[in-house]
Amino acid sequence: MQVTSATSATGGISSMDSLATSAQTLNQKDFLQLLVSQMVNQDPMNPQSDTQMAAQMAQFTALTQASASSASLAMMQADSLLGSTVTLQLDSQTSTSGVVQGVILQNGTPRIMVNGATYDLNQVVAVTPTTTAATTAPTPAPTNN
């Protein structure tokens, strides 16, 4: 899964920049502080309607739930790779492959463990089922009575 960042018209901040650190994200406590500040500092002659505030809260709640859903989906995707053979693109000229041995949650992002090293899911370029050598038990010879 390849993710590209698009530059916005507001000062060249990319979507990847906004996700860089958890300290830069707006959580529910920050949102409520902004909402209270907005209420305290509003124009008394032209107050903001309560429906606008409710709509803002609903939008923020929906965004929070979508983010949590996205994180859960990424973890399920990583878990589904366990035991599979993957090919990983390390840089523009180097790739490696191996069996996914585990999944690690690092800074809220799932990473897969292949050959003792961890990799991002966006480095996976191919997935193939791992084949195991079938062992057959000797079949007993039929007995004639």
C-alpha positions as CSV (number, residue, x, y, z in Angstrom):
1,M,0.0,0.0,0.0
2,Q,1.7,3.2,-1.2
3,V,0.8,6.5,0.5
4,T,1.7,9.7,-1.2
5,S,1.4,13.1,0.5
6,A,-0.2,16.0,-1.2
7,T,0.8,19.5,-0.4
8,S,-2.0,21.7,0.7
9,A,-2.5,25.4,-0.2
10,T,-1.9,26.4,3.4
11,G,1.9,26.8,3.7
12,G,3.0,23.5,2.1
13,I,2.1,21.3,5.0
14,S,1.7,17.7,3.8
15,S,-0.6,15.1,5.2
16,M,2.4,13.1,6.4
17,D,3.7,16.2,8.3
18,S,0.4,16.4,10.3
19,L,0.8,12.7,11.4
20,A,4.5,13.0,12.2
21,T,4.2,13.1,16.0
22,S,1.4,12.5,18.4
23,A,2.2,15.9,20.1
24,Q,0.9,17.6,16.9
25,T,-2.5,15.9,16.8
26,L,-5.6,17.5,18.2
27,N,-7.3,15.2,20.8
28,Q,-10.7,15.5,22.3
29,K,-9.5,17.5,25.3
30,D,-7.8,20.1,23.0
31,F,-11.0,20.3,21.0
32,L,-13.2,20.9,24.0
33,Q,-10.7,23.6,25.2
34,L,-11.0,25.3,21.8
35,L,-14.8,25.1,22.0
36,V,-14.9,26.6,25.5
37,S,-12.5,29.4,24.4
38,Q,-14.7,30.0,21.4
39,M,-17.8,30.3,23.6
40,V,-16.1,32.6,26.1
41,N,-14.7,34.9,23.5
42,Q,-17.7,35.1,21.1
43,D,-19.4,38.3,20.2
44,P,-22.3,38.8,22.7
45,M,-24.3,40.6,20.1
46,N,-23.9,37.8,17.5
47,P,-23.4,34.5,19.5
48,Q,-22.6,31.3,17.7
49,S,-25.6,29.0,17.4
50,D,-25.8,25.8,19.5
51,T,-26.4,23.8,16.4
52,Q,-23.1,24.9,14.9
53,M,-21.3,23.8,18.1
54,A,-23.1,20.4,18.1
55,A,-22.2,20.0,14.5
56,Q,-18.5,20.7,15.2
57,M,-18.6,18.1,18.1
58,A,-20.2,15.5,15.8
59,Q,-17.7,16.1,13.1
60,F,-14.8,15.7,15.6
61,T,-16.3,12.5,17.0
62,A,-16.7,11.1,13.5
63,L,-13.1,11.9,12.7
64,T,-11.9,10.3,15.9
65,Q,-13.9,7.1,15.2
66,A,-12.6,7.0,11.6
67,S,-9.0,7.3,12.8
68,A,-9.5,4.5,15.3
69,S,-11.1,2.4,12.6
70,S,-8.2,3.0,10.3
71,A,-5.7,2.0,13.0
72,S,-7.7,-1.2,13.6
73,L,-7.8,-2.0,9.9
74,A,-4.0,-1.6,9.6
75,M,-3.5,-4.0,12.6
76,M,-5.8,-6.6,11.0
77,Q,-4.0,-6.2,7.7
78,A,-0.6,-6.8,9.5
79,D,-2.0,-9.8,11.4
80,S,-3.3,-11.3,8.2
81,L,0.3,-11.4,6.9
82,L,1.6,-13.6,9.7
83,G,3.2,-16.7,8.2
84,S,3.1,-15.4,4.7
85,T,6.1,-14.8,2.5
86,V,6.5,-11.1,1.7
87,T,8.7,-9.1,-0.6
88,L,9.7,-5.7,0.8
89,Q,11.0,-2.7,-1.0
90,L,13.8,-1.3,1.2
91,D,14.8,1.6,-1.1
92,S,14.6,2.3,-4.8
93,Q,17.1,-0.4,-5.7
94,T,17.0,-2.9,-2.8
95,S,14.4,-5.4,-1.9
96,T,14.3,-8.4,0.4
97,S,11.8,-11.2,1.2
98,G,11.0,-13.6,4.0
99,V,8.3,-15.0,6.1
100,V,6.4,-12.6,8.4
101,Q,7.3,-13.8,11.9
102,G,5.4,-11.3,14.0
103,V,3.6,-8.0,14.3
104,I,4.7,-5.2,16.5
105,L,2.8,-2.0,17.4
106,Q,5.2,0.8,17.4
107,N,4.0,4.4,18.1
108,G,0.5,3.3,17.3
109,T,1.5,1.9,13.9
110,P,1.7,-1.9,13.2
111,R,5.1,-3.1,11.8
112,I,5.8,-6.6,10.6
113,M,8.9,-8.6,11.6
114,V,10.7,-10.4,8.7
115,N,14.1,-12.0,9.1
116,G,14.5,-10.4,12.6
117,A,14.0,-6.8,11.4
118,T,10.8,-4.7,11.5
119,Y,9.2,-3.0,8.4
120,D,6.3,-0.7,7.7
121,L,3.3,-2.2,5.8
122,N,3.8,0.3,3.0
123,Q,7.1,-1.4,2.2
124,V,5.3,-4.7,1.2
125,V,5.2,-5.1,-2.6
126,A,4.2,-8.7,-2.8
127,V,2.6,-11.4,-0.7
128,T,2.7,-15.1,-1.4
129,P,1.4,-18.0,0.8
130,T,4.3,-19.8,2.5
131,T,4.5,-23.4,1.4
132,T,5.4,-26.1,3.9
133,A,6.9,-29.4,3.0
134,A,4.2,-32.0,3.4
135,T,5.3,-34.9,5.5
136,T,3.6,-38.2,4.8
137,A,3.4,-41.0,7.3
138,P,4.2,-44.4,6.0
139,T,1.0,-46.3,5.2
140,P,0.8,-49.8,6.7
141,A,0.8,-52.7,4.3
142,P,-2.5,-54.5,3.9
143,T,-2.6,-57.8,5.8
144,N,-4.0,-60.9,4.2
145,N,-6.0,-63.1,6.6
